[in-house]
Structure formats: C-alpha cells, structure tokens
C-alpha cells in the first residue's frame, strides 16, 4: 500500500474540503488510484498547529468546531501557527498550501512553497501568487530537490486546464487562448444583462457567496490578470509579470452598454487572453469584450469559467467547468497529488542516480 503523508497549510474552505475527502474517500482512492493520504500536520493562523507522525483523524478535524487557538487541545497541538517549523520539520511527503496570498509579492504563500521545496517535500497549491509571481524560482527549487511543484487549481479550480493543455493538446501547436477566468465578474455581467445595475449585481454576488466583501480583485480584473500570467508562462513559454498584462475591469460598464450589445446580437464578457505573435513575442490582456452570440464563450453563464485554446492543428478547443467551490478546488489538489503519484518513479530514480 502506498501512503503519502500530507501537511495542510491553512485550514479554510479548500484544505478543510480536502480533509473531508480524505475522511470519506481514502479507501476508494486506495482501490482506484493506488494510494491513500495520511494527514500528519495542519497549521492555520486562527486555529494554531498540530503535528502527529502517526496521523490525525481527518473526520475529527472536519467535524470538530475549533475555537481560536483550538488545535492546542489536541495531542501534539499548539495555539500558535508556526508555519515554517511545521513545513520544514513535520514528517510530510506533500505540503498542501491553501492560505491567502498578497497579489503584489505572493506572500506568505511563496515562502511556504519555498520552505517545503528546500526541505525536499512536494508542493500542491491552489494559490495564484506563487504560480504567477515566483514559478520560475520555485520550479528550479523543485528540480534541484527532485520534488514537484504543482498548481493546477490556481487557474480554474478543479477544471484541469493546465494539465489538459500540456498533455491532451501536446503537438497541436498552441498559439494562444482567451477565457472567462473569474466567476464573480461573469455572474455580475449576467445579472446586469437581466436588468440589474452594477452595484446591485455585485451586492447579489456577495449575498450568493460568489464575491468577497471587497470585490475589487474580481471586478477590476486583477484576479484574471494573475491567471493570464500563469497560463501564458506555463503554456506559451512566456516570462510575463502582472505588469506586462494590460488590465481593465467591468466596473465602468453601464446599463446602456449592456443594452446596446444585446441589440447588436452581442454579450459583454470579461476576457483574459494571451497569444504568441510571429516574432515569438507574447501579448496578453484582460478587458471586457463584446462577443457575438455564436462565440464559444458567449454562452458561458453564471459563475462558470471557460477557456478557448487556439491551436494550429485543431483550431479552437474550448473547455468549460467550475472555476470556484470548496470541493472543486480541493479536487485540484487531489489531481496534483495523482500527478505526483504517477511520476513518483521518476523522482526516486533521480535520487538513486545521485
């Protein structure tokens, strides 16, 4: 039986959902995927940290209503969240990083990933910051220490766009992409099309749980810009920084803009895109665009995400799926772990060769 010891960094919605999946599906994973997960550490700013070499009961973690500093009541627990100590010294094979991130420097998530990779531990993360702002450094660290740095969930939650484009579309000559990469802004545009004003649509999105209390990153396109950087660098071989991507959000769109588009048989969507021109230069942008109703992205509604890849051999290939959600994003972490498991012989071979 293959068992991976895993440490959960952050115990909010995503890693809590992963723990729930571990509690409910470990036996199924063992039978179908060839491995099981054993949670050996959890750290969280509010709850503290807990480490147990023998494993922590996943169901207990999910079902217990911990108060602030509540991990101190567990064996091996502390009211303090010493992330670096846990990441470097917990007996984990894989670090699941799902904390908040500063969009300017990617911290503290970048440091979390760096500490793990330096310690010879695989990293799976749903954080856009490390993938958009420090991927080159972190990939180099991963190669040096013969481990993996995986971040499928950083773009479209559980919808596997990065891995699909790199594997299923290999050889199709990918030249660019355009996508609806933020469910909040897409929901707001849909409600504006139904007659709501911008502010009312945002308020409704907040009430539905789609938008944060401060929706700026979503409606002004900053969230999409980070995702465009990730995709352009990963799939088109770019070296873009967020400042290289022009960015305009949807807050300036008015009811008359929405109505005028509808009269012309069009629909507004916030589109993140990148393409490689004939000179090999990558041009990328985030901006609201009027799409004809027969465009493959025009019919994507609600909080759903979609991306259309442009290829030389197949033309446009469009993928639609959930771009948010606790369980959906936790699945992205699982998909990264599956990728690590399937590549594990390569990691152990490299170590044996040295």
C-alpha positions, 0 to 999 in steps of 0.5 A: 500500500502506498501512503503519502503523508500530507501537511495542510497549510491553512485550514479554510474552505479548500484544505478543510474540503480536502480533509473531508475527502480524505475522511470519506474517500481514502479507501476508494482512492486506495482501490482506484488510484493506488494510494491513500493520504495520511494527514500528519500536520495542519497549521492555520493562523486562527486555529494554531498547529498540530503535528502527529507522525502517526496521523490525525483523524481527518473526520475529527478535524472536519467535524470538530468546531475549533475555537481560536487557538483550538488545535492546542487541545489536541495531542501534539497541538499548539495555539500558535501557527508556526508555519515554517517549523511545521513545513520544514520539520513535520514528517510530510511527503506533500505540503498542501498550501491553501492560505491567502496570498498578497497579489503584489509579492505572493506572500506568505504563500511563496515562502511556504512553497519555498520552505517545503521545496528546500526541505525536499517535500512536494508542493500542491497549491491552489494559490495564484501568487506563487504560480504567477509571481515566483514559478520560475524560482520555485520550479528550479527549487523543485528540480534541484530537490527532485520534488514537484511543484504543482498548481493546477487549481490556481487557474480554474479550480478543479477544471484541469486546464493546465494539465489538459493543455500540456498533455491532451493538446501536446503537438497541436501547436498552441498559439494562444487562448482567451477565457472567462477566468473569474466567476464573480465578474461573469455572474455580475455581467449576467445579472446586469444583462437581466436588468440589474445595475452594477452595484446591485449585481455585485451586492447579489454576488456577495449575498450568493457567496460568489464575491468577497466583501471587497470585490475589487480583485474580481471586478477590476480584473486583477484576479484574471490578470494573475491567471493570464500570467500563469497560463501564458508562462506555463503554456506559451513559454512566456516570462510575463509579470502582472505588469506586462498584462494590460488590465481593465475591469467591468466596473465602468460598464453601464446599463446602456452598454449592456443594452446596446450589445444585446441589440447588436446580437452581442454579450459583454464578457470579461476576457483574459487572453494571451497569444504568441505573435510571429516574432515569438513575442507574447501579448496578453490582456484582460478587458471586457469584450463584446462577443457575438452570440455564436462565440464559444464563450458567449454562452458561458453563464453564471459563475462558470469559467471557460477557456478557448485554446487556439491551436494550429492543428485543431483550431479552437478547443474550448473547455468549460467547468467550475472555476470556484467551490470548496470541493472543486478546488480541493479536487485540484489538489487531489489531481496534483497529488495523482500527478505526483503519484504517477511520476513518483518513479521518476523522482526516486530514480533521480535520487538513486542516480545521485 
